[in-house]
Amino acid sequence: MVKMSPEFSVAQVPDPALRLALDAEALAQNWHTLDRLSGAASAGAAIKANAYGIGARRAVPILLNAGCRDFFVAHWGELADLTGIVDPSMVSVLHGPITDSDAEYARRLGAKPVINSLDQARRWNAAGGGRCDLMIDTGMNRLGVALHELSEPILQQLDVDVLLSHLIASEEDNVLNGVQQKRWVEALAAIPHARASLANSGGIMLGAAYHGDLTRPGIALYGGIMRSDMCDLIRQVVRPEAAVIQVHDLNAGDVVGYNATFTAPSPMRVATVGMGYADGYLRSWSGKGLFRHGNAHLPVLGRISMDMVILDVAQAPHLREGDWVAAEYALPFVARMTGLSQYEALTVLGARFTRQ
Ligand SMILES: *Cc1c(COP(=O)(O)O)cnc(C)c1O
């Protein structure tokens, strides 16, 4: 047996020096804005992938409090992650019942599976059925029942709450939007249902014909701006923050970081901060990222390390060990600077960030 300190399991872990700061008011306001833009429809919320990385267990109570009543996750395990936070009857699981155990789990909890195929419809019915959502494929060829399958008797037997489809290119003014909308309307006439849903974040801006009864924004809730007509409406929600670990005074000619990609042109002060590419602050920020301390701008110098970045602190010369700095992380800025999509910019943020 390896000897282990008896304290190990009980000792209080010190506060981590890395956090994903959340602006709860901005998140609530984004939901209200998207709900208002949804006209007669209500806005739900896509909260898959840990609410796009911002932390589902803290996002959901804020959204519930704002008035949101319909939540969408991808996997059954993501529903389990919300234990005690939201009533399972408000949660739809987008991947549907892939196995019989999925169907049993949904029935035991009263959560809604999204039925995506005739197979899933049969599996759900065989497990006892009950309220579910139904995904129609209007052209994406990813998930959903095809239009030519709509007359299948098994679909008529489902107790469908939300009849939904998903837009391929809602962030563009693309002819496919209209094509998909028409197919969705056809499906609405063919299958009995309680509520109709088509629009994701971008789709909300396409107008009333796309709204139905329920919209399903995701990225815009969390600060993503997918269309220029959304840029004055949506607020930034999260900001990666970390503490300074060390401060150095450099002489002219000293280099900074791996491979010496930055050389000090004159004497300068730099700070090492505990956030790196293992946290999703990727190497593509090398030499071009920006941090802030209050109003001071602190440019990233040289390469991003796995666990650290090095900043030029000329504008904040009194910065000391333990002081906190924040990465500039408005999602359109991240996308422009790194080439990531705004979705990836959020979901890439790692597990070491506290999300409290
Ligand atoms: C992820 C997802 C959404 C949300 O899309 P955004 O572009 O993030 O608004 C809506 N519906 C379905 C089916 C999804 O998978």
The ligand as a MOL file (V3000), in Angstrom:
LIG
                    3D

  0  0  0     0  0            999 V3000
M  V30 BEGIN CTAB
M  V30 COUNTS 15 15 0 0 0
M  V30 BEGIN ATOM
M  V30 1 C -27.3270 23.5480 -30.7610 0
M  V30 2 C -28.7250 23.5900 -31.2480 0
M  V30 3 C -29.4850 24.7640 -31.1660 0
M  V30 4 C -28.8860 26.1050 -30.7820 0
M  V30 5 O -28.1780 26.6340 -31.8930 0
M  V30 6 P -27.4110 28.0400 -31.8350 0
M  V30 7 O -26.8920 28.2070 -33.2230 0
M  V30 8 O -26.3360 27.8870 -30.8270 0
M  V30 9 O -28.4140 29.0600 -31.4440 0
M  V30 10 C -30.8140 24.6930 -31.5090 0
M  V30 11 N -31.3600 23.5280 -31.9500 0
M  V30 12 C -30.6570 22.3910 -32.0700 0
M  V30 13 C -31.3160 21.1590 -32.5740 0
M  V30 14 C -29.3110 22.3880 -31.7360 0
M  V30 15 O -28.5910 21.2680 -31.8740 0
M  V30 END ATOM
M  V30 BEGIN BOND
M  V30 1 1 1 2
M  V30 2 1 2 3
M  V30 3 2 2 14
M  V30 4 1 3 4
M  V30 5 2 3 10
M  V30 6 1 4 5
M  V30 7 1 5 6
M  V30 8 2 6 7
M  V30 9 1 6 8
M  V30 10 1 6 9
M  V30 11 1 10 11
M  V30 12 2 11 12
M  V30 13 1 12 13
M  V30 14 1 12 14
M  V30 15 1 14 15
M  V30 END BOND
M  V30 END CTAB
M  END
